[in-house]
Amino acid sequence: MGDHLRCEKCGKYVKVIDQGIGELVCCGKPMVLLAGFESSDDVLDFAIVKEQEAEKFYMNWAQKIKDIWIKNIFTDFAKEEHKHMDILVKAKNGKALKSSEKNIPDLKISDYLVDLSPNPDMDYQQALIVAMKREKASFKLYSDLARLSQGTNIHETLLALAQEEAKHKVRLETIYDEDVLGDN
């Protein structure tokens, strides 16, 4: 299914679709090999690790952030990421989650915002941007994994998780639209 590499600095990942010469570099450093997926369990294990990282990210920043609203948003997202881990563990045990036929809207607000690095003094707007970008990346990850797993027993579960991440992103974009872009 192809190797996946990750930047240790910014957390972005890439999938190798064609072997080339040299190494992939991001943020000035070589990217680290994550996995060469040989089975559905490999994909699920990879996704579980990504959800653990996301839960840890949100909980870590919820503890560092001073603003109670941002703290609550990040705590809620940490809980959502934990639920995703549970879904993936169940999928490893043969219980697939069905994706919905419902199309999740994409407000595309995060597409036009500059990437930010999280910091303990983030304001509300910055925290929303960081969260939107993360959820967008998670959506792309699950969409890619679902494409890689077509014809397997985990395909529907990965599609369902992509939809969940899309819901998170649209929820954050709606908050951003109302609270930051809207008339105050």
CNS distance restraints for C-alpha pairs under 8 A (distance, minus, plus):
assign (resid   1 and name CA) (resid  36 and name CA) 6.69 0.50 0.50
assign (resid   1 and name CA) (resid  37 and name CA) 5.22 0.50 0.50
assign (resid   1 and name CA) (resid  38 and name CA) 6.41 0.50 0.50
assign (resid   1 and name CA) (resid 148 and name CA) 6.46 0.50 0.50
assign (resid   2 and name CA) (resid  15 and name CA) 6.64 0.50 0.50
assign (resid   2 and name CA) (resid  16 and name CA) 5.93 0.50 0.50
assign (resid   2 and name CA) (resid  17 and name CA) 6.51 0.50 0.50
assign (resid   2 and name CA) (resid  36 and name CA) 5.39 0.50 0.50
assign (resid   2 and name CA) (resid  37 and name CA) 6.25 0.50 0.50
assign (resid   3 and name CA) (resid  15 and name CA) 5.84 0.50 0.50
assign (resid   3 and name CA) (resid  16 and name CA) 5.44 0.50 0.50
assign (resid   3 and name CA) (resid  33 and name CA) 7.02 0.50 0.50
assign (resid   3 and name CA) (resid  34 and name CA) 7.13 0.50 0.50
assign (resid   3 and name CA) (resid  35 and name CA) 5.48 0.50 0.50
assign (resid   3 and name CA) (resid  36 and name CA) 4.24 0.50 0.50
assign (resid   3 and name CA) (resid  37 and name CA) 6.87 0.50 0.50
assign (resid   4 and name CA) (resid  13 and name CA) 6.77 0.50 0.50
assign (resid   4 and name CA) (resid  14 and name CA) 5.63 0.50 0.50
assign (resid   4 and name CA) (resid  15 and name CA) 4.45 0.50 0.50
assign (resid   4 and name CA) (resid  16 and name CA) 6.22 0.50 0.50
assign (resid   4 and name CA) (resid  33 and name CA) 6.03 0.50 0.50
assign (resid   4 and name CA) (resid  34 and name CA) 5.31 0.50 0.50
assign (resid   4 and name CA) (resid  35 and name CA) 5.46 0.50 0.50
assign (resid   4 and name CA) (resid  36 and name CA) 6.53 0.50 0.50
assign (resid   5 and name CA) (resid  13 and name CA) 5.41 0.50 0.50
assign (resid   5 and name CA) (resid  14 and name CA) 5.29 0.50 0.50
assign (resid   5 and name CA) (resid  15 and name CA) 6.40 0.50 0.50
assign (resid   5 and name CA) (resid  16 and name CA) 7.72 0.50 0.50
assign (resid   5 and name CA) (resid  31 and name CA) 5.73 0.50 0.50
assign (resid   5 and name CA) (resid  32 and name CA) 5.21 0.50 0.50
assign (resid   5 and name CA) (resid  33 and name CA) 4.44 0.50 0.50
assign (resid   5 and name CA) (resid  34 and name CA) 5.23 0.50 0.50
assign (resid   5 and name CA) (resid  35 and name CA) 7.45 0.50 0.50
assign (resid   6 and name CA) (resid  11 and name CA) 6.06 0.50 0.50
assign (resid   6 and name CA) (resid  12 and name CA) 5.67 0.50 0.50
assign (resid   6 and name CA) (resid  13 and name CA) 4.20 0.50 0.50
assign (resid   6 and name CA) (resid  14 and name CA) 6.48 0.50 0.50
assign (resid   6 and name CA) (resid  31 and name CA) 5.31 0.50 0.50
assign (resid   6 and name CA) (resid  32 and name CA) 5.23 0.50 0.50
assign (resid   6 and name CA) (resid  33 and name CA) 6.56 0.50 0.50
assign (resid   6 and name CA) (resid  34 and name CA) 6.52 0.50 0.50
assign (resid   7 and name CA) (resid  11 and name CA) 5.00 0.50 0.50
assign (resid   7 and name CA) (resid  12 and name CA) 5.43 0.50 0.50
assign (resid   7 and name CA) (resid  13 and name CA) 6.28 0.50 0.50
assign (resid   7 and name CA) (resid  25 and name CA) 7.86 0.50 0.50
assign (resid   7 and name CA) (resid  26 and name CA) 5.90 0.50 0.50
assign (resid   7 and name CA) (resid  27 and name CA) 7.37 0.50 0.50
assign (resid   7 and name CA) (resid  29 and name CA) 7.68 0.50 0.50
assign (resid   7 and name CA) (resid  30 and name CA) 7.43 0.50 0.50
assign (resid   7 and name CA) (resid  31 and name CA) 4.82 0.50 0.50
assign (resid   7 and name CA) (resid  32 and name CA) 6.38 0.50 0.50
assign (resid   8 and name CA) (resid  31 and name CA) 6.90 0.50 0.50
assign (resid   8 and name CA) (resid  32 and name CA) 7.05 0.50 0.50
assign (resid   9 and name CA) (resid  27 and name CA) 6.71 0.50 0.50
assign (resid  10 and name CA) (resid  27 and name CA) 7.29 0.50 0.50
assign (resid  12 and name CA) (resid 137 and name CA) 7.98 0.50 0.50
assign (resid  23 and name CA) (resid  30 and name CA) 6.51 0.50 0.50
assign (resid  23 and name CA) (resid  31 and name CA) 7.66 0.50 0.50
assign (resid  24 and name CA) (resid  30 and name CA) 5.77 0.50 0.50
assign (resid  24 and name CA) (resid  31 and name CA) 5.76 0.50 0.50
assign (resid  25 and name CA) (resid  29 and name CA) 5.28 0.50 0.50
assign (resid  25 and name CA) (resid  30 and name CA) 4.28 0.50 0.50
assign (resid  25 and name CA) (resid  31 and name CA) 5.45 0.50 0.50
assign (resid  26 and name CA) (resid  30 and name CA) 6.35 0.50 0.50
assign (resid  26 and name CA) (resid  31 and name CA) 6.28 0.50 0.50
assign (resid  35 and name CA) (resid  42 and name CA) 7.79 0.50 0.50
assign (resid  35 and name CA) (resid  46 and name CA) 7.43 0.50 0.50
assign (resid  37 and name CA) (resid  42 and name CA) 5.35 0.50 0.50
assign (resid  37 and name CA) (resid  43 and name CA) 6.00 0.50 0.50
assign (resid  38 and name CA) (resid  42 and name CA) 6.34 0.50 0.50
assign (resid  39 and name CA) (resid  43 and name CA) 6.68 0.50 0.50
assign (resid  40 and name CA) (resid  44 and name CA) 6.22 0.50 0.50
assign (resid  40 and name CA) (resid 149 and name CA) 7.36 0.50 0.50
assign (resid  40 and name CA) (resid 152 and name CA) 7.34 0.50 0.50
assign (resid  40 and name CA) (resid 153 and name CA) 7.84 0.50 0.50
assign (resid  40 and name CA) (resid 154 and name CA) 6.79 0.50 0.50
assign (resid  41 and name CA) (resid  45 and name CA) 5.94 0.50 0.50
assign (resid  41 and name CA) (resid  92 and name CA) 6.42 0.50 0.50
assign (resid  42 and name CA) (resid  46 and name CA) 6.14 0.50 0.50
assign (resid  43 and name CA) (resid  47 and name CA) 6.20 0.50 0.50
assign (resid  43 and name CA) (resid 145 and name CA) 7.31 0.50 0.50
assign (resid  44 and name CA) (resid  48 and name CA) 6.04 0.50 0.50
assign (resid  44 and name CA) (resid  88 and name CA) 6.23 0.50 0.50
assign (resid  44 and name CA) (resid  89 and name CA) 7.74 0.50 0.50
assign (resid  44 and name CA) (resid  91 and name CA) 7.76 0.50 0.50
assign (resid  44 and name CA) (resid  92 and name CA) 6.75 0.50 0.50
assign (resid  45 and name CA) (resid  49 and name CA) 6.33 0.50 0.50
assign (resid  46 and name CA) (resid  50 and name CA) 6.38 0.50 0.50
assign (resid  47 and name CA) (resid  51 and name CA) 6.24 0.50 0.50
assign (resid  47 and name CA) (resid  85 and name CA) 8.00 0.50 0.50
assign (resid  47 and name CA) (resid  88 and name CA) 7.41 0.50 0.50
assign (resid  48 and name CA) (resid  52 and name CA) 6.18 0.50 0.50
assign (resid  48 and name CA) (resid  85 and name CA) 5.45 0.50 0.50
assign (resid  48 and name CA) (resid  88 and name CA) 6.35 0.50 0.50
assign (resid  48 and name CA) (resid  89 and name CA) 7.52 0.50 0.50
assign (resid  49 and name CA) (resid  53 and name CA) 6.16 0.50 0.50
assign (resid  50 and name CA) (resid  54 and name CA) 6.20 0.50 0.50
assign (resid  51 and name CA) (resid  55 and name CA) 6.07 0.50 0.50
assign (resid  51 and name CA) (resid  81 and name CA) 5.57 0.50 0.50
assign (resid  51 and name CA) (resid  82 and name CA) 6.88 0.50 0.50
assign (resid  51 and name CA) (resid  84 and name CA) 6.71 0.50 0.50
assign (resid  51 and name CA) (resid  85 and name CA) 5.82 0.50 0.50
assign (resid  52 and name CA) (resid  56 and name CA) 6.09 0.50 0.50
assign (resid  52 and name CA) (resid  81 and name CA) 7.33 0.50 0.50
assign (resid  52 and name CA) (resid  82 and name CA) 7.17 0.50 0.50
assign (resid  52 and name CA) (resid  85 and name CA) 7.10 0.50 0.50
assign (resid  53 and name CA) (resid  57 and name CA) 6.02 0.50 0.50
assign (resid  54 and name CA) (resid  58 and name CA) 6.24 0.50 0.50
assign (resid  54 and name CA) (resid  78 and name CA) 7.01 0.50 0.50
assign (resid  54 and name CA) (resid  81 and name CA) 6.37 0.50 0.50
assign (resid  55 and name CA) (resid  59 and name CA) 6.11 0.50 0.50
assign (resid  55 and name CA) (resid  77 and name CA) 7.41 0.50 0.50
assign (resid  55 and name CA) (resid  78 and name CA) 4.36 0.50 0.50
assign (resid  55 and name CA) (resid  79 and name CA) 7.09 0.50 0.50
assign (resid  55 and name CA) (resid  80 and name CA) 7.97 0.50 0.50
assign (resid  55 and name CA) (resid  81 and name CA) 5.29 0.50 0.50
assign (resid  55 and name CA) (resid  82 and name CA) 6.20 0.50 0.50
assign (resid  56 and name CA) (resid  60 and name CA) 5.81 0.50 0.50
assign (resid  56 and name CA) (resid  78 and name CA) 7.15 0.50 0.50
assign (resid  57 and name CA) (resid  61 and name CA) 6.21 0.50 0.50
assign (resid  57 and name CA) (resid  78 and name CA) 7.77 0.50 0.50
assign (resid  58 and name CA) (resid  62 and name CA) 5.92 0.50 0.50
assign (resid  58 and name CA) (resid  74 and name CA) 5.04 0.50 0.50
assign (resid  58 and name CA) (resid  75 and name CA) 6.34 0.50 0.50
assign (resid  58 and name CA) (resid  77 and name CA) 6.56 0.50 0.50
assign (resid  58 and name CA) (resid  78 and name CA) 5.15 0.50 0.50
assign (resid  59 and name CA) (resid  63 and name CA) 6.33 0.50 0.50
assign (resid  59 and name CA) (resid  74 and name CA) 6.63 0.50 0.50
assign (resid  59 and name CA) (resid  75 and name CA) 5.88 0.50 0.50
assign (resid  59 and name CA) (resid  78 and name CA) 5.84 0.50 0.50
assign (resid  60 and name CA) (resid  64 and name CA) 6.52 0.50 0.50
assign (resid  61 and name CA) (resid  65 and name CA) 5.90 0.50 0.50
assign (resid  61 and name CA) (resid  71 and name CA) 7.52 0.50 0.50
assign (resid  61 and name CA) (resid  74 and name CA) 7.05 0.50 0.50
assign (resid  61 and name CA) (resid 120 and name CA) 7.24 0.50 0.50
assign (resid  62 and name CA) (resid  70 and name CA) 7.19 0.50 0.50
assign (resid  62 and name CA) (resid  71 and name CA) 4.39 0.50 0.50
assign (resid  62 and name CA) (resid  72 and name CA) 7.15 0.50 0.50
assign (resid  62 and name CA) (resid  74 and name CA) 5.34 0.50 0.50
assign (resid  62 and name CA) (resid  75 and name CA) 5.87 0.50 0.50
assign (resid  63 and name CA) (resid  71 and name CA) 7.03 0.50 0.50
assign (resid  64 and name CA) (resid 120 and name CA) 5.45 0.50 0.50
assign (resid  65 and name CA) (resid  70 and name CA) 6.97 0.50 0.50
assign (resid  65 and name CA) (resid  71 and name CA) 5.96 0.50 0.50
assign (resid  65 and name CA) (resid 120 and name CA) 5.35 0.50 0.50
assign (resid  65 and name CA) (resid 121 and name CA) 6.71 0.50 0.50
assign (resid  65 and name CA) (resid 122 and name CA) 7.26 0.50 0.50
assign (resid  66 and name CA) (resid  70 and name CA) 7.96 0.50 0.50
assign (resid  66 and name CA) (resid  71 and name CA) 7.19 0.50 0.50
assign (resid  66 and name CA) (resid 120 and name CA) 7.66 0.50 0.50
assign (resid  66 and name CA) (resid 121 and name CA) 7.51 0.50 0.50
assign (resid  67 and name CA) (resid  71 and name CA) 6.16 0.50 0.50
assign (resid  67 and name CA) (resid 123 and name CA) 7.70 0.50 0.50
assign (resid  67 and name CA) (resid 124 and name CA) 7.65 0.50 0.50
assign (resid  68 and name CA) (resid  72 and name CA) 6.08 0.50 0.50
assign (resid  69 and name CA) (resid  73 and name CA) 6.29 0.50 0.50
assign (resid  69 and name CA) (resid 124 and name CA) 7.78 0.50 0.50
assign (resid  70 and name CA) (resid  74 and name CA) 6.15 0.50 0.50
assign (resid  70 and name CA) (resid 124 and name CA) 6.15 0.50 0.50
assign (resid  70 and name CA) (resid 127 and name CA) 6.79 0.50 0.50
assign (resid  71 and name CA) (resid  75 and name CA) 6.08 0.50 0.50
assign (resid  72 and name CA) (resid  76 and name CA) 6.08 0.50 0.50
assign (resid  73 and name CA) (resid  77 and name CA) 6.31 0.50 0.50
assign (resid  74 and name CA) (resid  78 and name CA) 6.17 0.50 0.50
assign (resid  75 and name CA) (resid  79 and name CA) 6.44 0.50 0.50
assign (resid  76 and name CA) (resid  80 and name CA) 6.41 0.50 0.50
assign (resid  77 and name CA) (resid  81 and name CA) 6.21 0.50 0.50
assign (resid  78 and name CA) (resid  82 and name CA) 6.31 0.50 0.50
assign (resid  79 and name CA) (resid  83 and name CA) 6.39 0.50 0.50
assign (resid  80 and name CA) (resid  84 and name CA) 6.42 0.50 0.50
assign (resid  81 and name CA) (resid  85 and name CA) 6.44 0.50 0.50
assign (resid  82 and name CA) (resid  86 and name CA) 6.48 0.50 0.50
assign (resid  83 and name CA) (resid  87 and name CA) 6.36 0.50 0.50
assign (resid  84 and name CA) (resid  88 and name CA) 6.28 0.50 0.50
assign (resid  84 and name CA) (resid 161 and name CA) 7.20 0.50 0.50
assign (resid  85 and name CA) (resid  89 and name CA) 6.20 0.50 0.50
assign (resid  86 and name CA) (resid  90 and name CA) 6.21 0.50 0.50
assign (resid  87 and name CA) (resid  91 and name CA) 6.19 0.50 0.50
assign (resid  87 and name CA) (resid  97 and name CA) 7.39 0.50 0.50
assign (resid  88 and name CA) (resid  92 and name CA) 6.31 0.50 0.50
assign (resid  88 and name CA) (resid 157 and name CA) 7.78 0.50 0.50
assign (resid  89 and name CA) (resid  93 and name CA) 6.54 0.50 0.50
assign (resid  90 and name CA) (resid  94 and name CA) 6.46 0.50 0.50
assign (resid  90 and name CA) (resid  95 and name CA) 5.27 0.50 0.50
assign (resid  90 and name CA) (resid  96 and name CA) 7.22 0.50 0.50
assign (resid  91 and name CA) (resid  95 and name CA) 4.68 0.50 0.50
assign (resid  91 and name CA) (resid  96 and name CA) 5.01 0.50 0.50
assign (resid  91 and name CA) (resid  97 and name CA) 7.29 0.50 0.50
assign (resid  91 and name CA) (resid 154 and name CA) 6.77 0.50 0.50
assign (resid  91 and name CA) (resid 157 and name CA) 7.15 0.50 0.50
assign (resid  94 and name CA) (resid 153 and name CA) 7.99 0.50 0.50
assign (resid  96 and name CA) (resid 153 and name CA) 7.18 0.50 0.50
assign (resid  96 and name CA) (resid 154 and name CA) 6.39 0.50 0.50
assign (resid  96 and name CA) (resid 156 and name CA) 6.93 0.50 0.50
assign (resid  96 and name CA) (resid 157 and name CA) 5.51 0.50 0.50
assign (resid  97 and name CA) (resid 156 and name CA) 6.29 0.50 0.50
assign (resid  97 and name CA) (resid 157 and name CA) 4.52 0.50 0.50
assign (resid  97 and name CA) (resid 160 and name CA) 6.63 0.50 0.50
assign (resid  98 and name CA) (resid 156 and name CA) 5.34 0.50 0.50
assign (resid  98 and name CA) (resid 157 and name CA) 5.89 0.50 0.50
assign (resid  98 and name CA) (resid 159 and name CA) 7.97 0.50 0.50
assign (resid  98 and name CA) (resid 160 and name CA) 6.12 0.50 0.50
assign (resid  99 and name CA) (resid 156 and name CA) 5.60 0.50 0.50
assign (resid  99 and name CA) (resid 157 and name CA) 6.57 0.50 0.50
assign (resid  99 and name CA) (resid 159 and name CA) 5.70 0.50 0.50
assign (resid  99 and name CA) (resid 160 and name CA) 4.00 0.50 0.50
assign (resid  99 and name CA) (resid 161 and name CA) 7.80 0.50 0.50
assign (resid  99 and name CA) (resid 163 and name CA) 7.40 0.50 0.50
assign (resid 100 and name CA) (resid 160 and name CA) 6.72 0.50 0.50
assign (resid 100 and name CA) (resid 163 and name CA) 7.83 0.50 0.50
assign (resid 104 and name CA) (resid 163 and name CA) 6.90 0.50 0.50
assign (resid 104 and name CA) (resid 166 and name CA) 6.50 0.50 0.50
assign (resid 104 and name CA) (resid 167 and name CA) 6.56 0.50 0.50
assign (resid 104 and name CA) (resid 170 and name CA) 7.95 0.50 0.50
assign (resid 105 and name CA) (resid 170 and name CA) 6.99 0.50 0.50
assign (resid 106 and name CA) (resid 166 and name CA) 7.60 0.50 0.50
assign (resid 106 and name CA) (resid 170 and name CA) 6.28 0.50 0.50
assign (resid 107 and name CA) (resid 170 and name CA) 6.54 0.50 0.50
assign (resid 107 and name CA) (resid 173 and name CA) 6.72 0.50 0.50
assign (resid 107 and name CA) (resid 174 and name CA) 7.93 0.50 0.50
assign (resid 108 and name CA) (resid 112 and name CA) 7.29 0.50 0.50
assign (resid 108 and name CA) (resid 173 and name CA) 7.91 0.50 0.50
assign (resid 109 and name CA) (resid 113 and name CA) 7.01 0.50 0.50
assign (resid 109 and name CA) (resid 173 and name CA) 6.17 0.50 0.50
assign (resid 110 and name CA) (resid 129 and name CA) 6.90 0.50 0.50
assign (resid 110 and name CA) (resid 132 and name CA) 6.13 0.50 0.50
assign (resid 110 and name CA) (resid 133 and name CA) 6.37 0.50 0.50
assign (resid 110 and name CA) (resid 136 and name CA) 7.94 0.50 0.50
assign (resid 110 and name CA) (resid 173 and name CA) 7.13 0.50 0.50
assign (resid 113 and name CA) (resid 129 and name CA) 7.25 0.50 0.50
assign (resid 115 and name CA) (resid 129 and name CA) 7.51 0.50 0.50
assign (resid 115 and name CA) (resid 130 and name CA) 7.19 0.50 0.50
assign (resid 115 and name CA) (resid 133 and name CA) 7.25 0.50 0.50
assign (resid 116 and name CA) (resid 126 and name CA) 7.21 0.50 0.50
assign (resid 116 and name CA) (resid 129 and name CA) 7.23 0.50 0.50
assign (resid 116 and name CA) (resid 130 and name CA) 6.12 0.50 0.50
assign (resid 117 and name CA) (resid 130 and name CA) 7.20 0.50 0.50
assign (resid 118 and name CA) (resid 122 and name CA) 6.86 0.50 0.50
assign (resid 118 and name CA) (resid 126 and name CA) 7.99 0.50 0.50
assign (resid 118 and name CA) (resid 127 and name CA) 7.36 0.50 0.50
assign (resid 118 and name CA) (resid 130 and name CA) 6.66 0.50 0.50
assign (resid 122 and name CA) (resid 126 and name CA) 5.59 0.50 0.50
assign (resid 122 and name CA) (resid 127 and name CA) 5.91 0.50 0.50
assign (resid 123 and name CA) (resid 127 and name CA) 6.19 0.50 0.50
assign (resid 124 and name CA) (resid 128 and name CA) 6.25 0.50 0.50
assign (resid 125 and name CA) (resid 129 and name CA) 6.31 0.50 0.50
assign (resid 125 and name CA) (resid 176 and name CA) 7.27 0.50 0.50
assign (resid 125 and name CA) (resid 180 and name CA) 6.65 0.50 0.50
assign (resid 126 and name CA) (resid 130 and name CA) 6.25 0.50 0.50
assign (resid 127 and name CA) (resid 131 and name CA) 6.17 0.50 0.50
assign (resid 128 and name CA) (resid 132 and name CA) 6.00 0.50 0.50
assign (resid 128 and name CA) (resid 172 and name CA) 6.59 0.50 0.50
assign (resid 128 and name CA) (resid 176 and name CA) 6.73 0.50 0.50
assign (resid 129 and name CA) (resid 133 and name CA) 6.13 0.50 0.50
assign (resid 130 and name CA) (resid 134 and name CA) 6.27 0.50 0.50
assign (resid 131 and name CA) (resid 135 and name CA) 6.20 0.50 0.50
assign (resid 131 and name CA) (resid 169 and name CA) 7.99 0.50 0.50
assign (resid 131 and name CA) (resid 172 and name CA) 7.45 0.50 0.50
assign (resid 132 and name CA) (resid 136 and name CA) 6.11 0.50 0.50
assign (resid 132 and name CA) (resid 168 and name CA) 8.00 0.50 0.50
assign (resid 132 and name CA) (resid 169 and name CA) 5.44 0.50 0.50
assign (resid 132 and name CA) (resid 172 and name CA) 6.03 0.50 0.50
assign (resid 132 and name CA) (resid 173 and name CA) 6.88 0.50 0.50
assign (resid 133 and name CA) (resid 137 and name CA) 6.24 0.50 0.50
assign (resid 134 and name CA) (resid 138 and name CA) 6.22 0.50 0.50
assign (resid 135 and name CA) (resid 139 and name CA) 6.12 0.50 0.50
assign (resid 135 and name CA) (resid 165 and name CA) 5.68 0.50 0.50
assign (resid 135 and name CA) (resid 166 and name CA) 7.12 0.50 0.50
assign (resid 135 and name CA) (resid 168 and name CA) 6.46 0.50 0.50
assign (resid 135 and name CA) (resid 169 and name CA) 5.37 0.50 0.50
assign (resid 136 and name CA) (resid 140 and name CA) 6.32 0.50 0.50
assign (resid 136 and name CA) (resid 165 and name CA) 7.16 0.50 0.50
assign (resid 136 and name CA) (resid 166 and name CA) 7.01 0.50 0.50
assign (resid 136 and name CA) (resid 169 and name CA) 6.20 0.50 0.50
assign (resid 137 and name CA) (resid 141 and name CA) 6.13 0.50 0.50
assign (resid 138 and name CA) (resid 142 and name CA) 6.24 0.50 0.50
assign (resid 138 and name CA) (resid 162 and name CA) 7.28 0.50 0.50
assign (resid 138 and name CA) (resid 165 and name CA) 6.17 0.50 0.50
assign (resid 139 and name CA) (resid 143 and name CA) 6.09 0.50 0.50
assign (resid 139 and name CA) (resid 161 and name CA) 7.75 0.50 0.50
assign (resid 139 and name CA) (resid 162 and name CA) 4.75 0.50 0.50
assign (resid 139 and name CA) (resid 163 and name CA) 7.19 0.50 0.50
assign (resid 139 and name CA) (resid 164 and name CA) 7.92 0.50 0.50
assign (resid 139 and name CA) (resid 165 and name CA) 5.01 0.50 0.50
assign (resid 139 and name CA) (resid 166 and name CA) 5.78 0.50 0.50
assign (resid 140 and name CA) (resid 144 and name CA) 6.04 0.50 0.50
assign (resid 140 and name CA) (resid 162 and name CA) 7.29 0.50 0.50
assign (resid 141 and name CA) (resid 145 and name CA) 6.13 0.50 0.50
assign (resid 141 and name CA) (resid 162 and name CA) 7.68 0.50 0.50
assign (resid 142 and name CA) (resid 146 and name CA) 5.93 0.50 0.50
assign (resid 142 and name CA) (resid 158 and name CA) 5.61 0.50 0.50
assign (resid 142 and name CA) (resid 159 and name CA) 6.65 0.50 0.50
assign (resid 142 and name CA) (resid 161 and name CA) 6.43 0.50 0.50
assign (resid 142 and name CA) (resid 162 and name CA) 4.82 0.50 0.50
assign (resid 143 and name CA) (resid 147 and name CA) 6.28 0.50 0.50
assign (resid 143 and name CA) (resid 158 and name CA) 7.12 0.50 0.50
assign (resid 143 and name CA) (resid 159 and name CA) 6.33 0.50 0.50
assign (resid 143 and name CA) (resid 162 and name CA) 5.61 0.50 0.50
assign (resid 144 and name CA) (resid 148 and name CA) 6.24 0.50 0.50
assign (resid 145 and name CA) (resid 149 and name CA) 6.12 0.50 0.50
assign (resid 145 and name CA) (resid 158 and name CA) 6.70 0.50 0.50
assign (resid 146 and name CA) (resid 150 and name CA) 6.29 0.50 0.50
assign (resid 146 and name CA) (resid 154 and name CA) 7.83 0.50 0.50
assign (resid 146 and name CA) (resid 155 and name CA) 5.13 0.50 0.50
assign (resid 146 and name CA) (resid 156 and name CA) 7.43 0.50 0.50
assign (resid 146 and name CA) (resid 158 and name CA) 5.12 0.50 0.50
assign (resid 146 and name CA) (resid 159 and name CA) 5.69 0.50 0.50
assign (resid 147 and name CA) (resid 155 and name CA) 7.67 0.50 0.50
assign (resid 149 and name CA) (resid 154 and name CA) 6.84 0.50 0.50
assign (resid 149 and name CA) (resid 155 and name CA) 5.34 0.50 0.50
assign (resid 150 and name CA) (resid 155 and name CA) 5.56 0.50 0.50
assign (resid 151 and name CA) (resid 155 and name CA) 6.86 0.50 0.50
assign (resid 154 and name CA) (resid 158 and name CA) 6.30 0.50 0.50
assign (resid 155 and name CA) (resid 159 and name CA) 6.31 0.50 0.50
assign (resid 156 and name CA) (resid 160 and name CA) 6.08 0.50 0.50
assign (resid 157 and name CA) (resid 161 and name CA) 6.24 0.50 0.50
assign (resid 158 and name CA) (resid 162 and name CA) 6.18 0.50 0.50
assign (resid 159 and name CA) (resid 163 and name CA) 6.33 0.50 0.50
assign (resid 160 and name CA) (resid 164 and name CA) 6.31 0.50 0.50
assign (resid 161 and name CA) (resid 165 and name CA) 6.25 0.50 0.50
assign (resid 162 and name CA) (resid 166 and name CA) 6.20 0.50 0.50
assign (resid 163 and name CA) (resid 167 and name CA) 6.17 0.50 0.50
assign (resid 164 and name CA) (resid 168 and name CA) 6.35 0.50 0.50
assign (resid 165 and name CA) (resid 169 and name CA) 6.22 0.50 0.50
assign (resid 166 and name CA) (resid 170 and name CA) 6.17 0.50 0.50
assign (resid 167 and name CA) (resid 171 and name CA) 6.05 0.50 0.50
assign (resid 168 and name CA) (resid 172 and name CA) 6.26 0.50 0.50
assign (resid 169 and name CA) (resid 173 and name CA) 6.05 0.50 0.50
assign (resid 170 and name CA) (resid 174 and name CA) 5.94 0.50 0.50
assign (resid 171 and name CA) (resid 175 and name CA) 6.31 0.50 0.50
assign (resid 172 and name CA) (resid 176 and name CA) 6.07 0.50 0.50
assign (resid 173 and name CA) (resid 177 and name CA) 5.95 0.50 0.50
assign (resid 174 and name CA) (resid 178 and name CA) 6.13 0.50 0.50
assign (resid 175 and name CA) (resid 179 and name CA) 5.77 0.50 0.50
assign (resid 175 and name CA) (resid 180 and name CA) 7.77 0.50 0.50
assign (resid 176 and name CA) (resid 180 and name CA) 5.15 0.50 0.50
assign (resid 176 and name CA) (resid 181 and name CA) 6.54 0.50 0.50
assign (resid 177 and name CA) (resid 181 and name CA) 4.81 0.50 0.50
assign (resid 177 and name CA) (resid 182 and name CA) 5.78 0.50 0.50
assign (resid 178 and name CA) (resid 182 and name CA) 4.71 0.50 0.50
assign (resid 178 and name CA) (resid 183 and name CA) 7.77 0.50 0.50
assign (resid 179 and name CA) (resid 184 and name CA) 7.61 0.50 0.50
